[in-house]
Amino acid sequence: MKSTTTYAVIWISTALAASVGIIVTKSALPLWALFIPMIIPFPKDKNKYKPAHSSKHYDEFT
């Protein structure tokens, strides 16, 4: 799974939990839970910076 997808799942699940918390408690205090994903640093995709021809035999022929 890509790191950006994982980060999106974290945000969606937190928003869902905060929404349920608002409905159950009838208070806006569960909105503070939306700050939790902001603490997690945004992941960098390691495959994004690799060259297209990143095989072990590629360097032998160049």
Summary of the structure (lengths in Angstrom):
residues: 62
radius of gyration: 19.8
end to end distance: 31.9
largest distance: 66.3
contacts: 109
relative contact order: 0.15
helix: 68%
strand: 0%
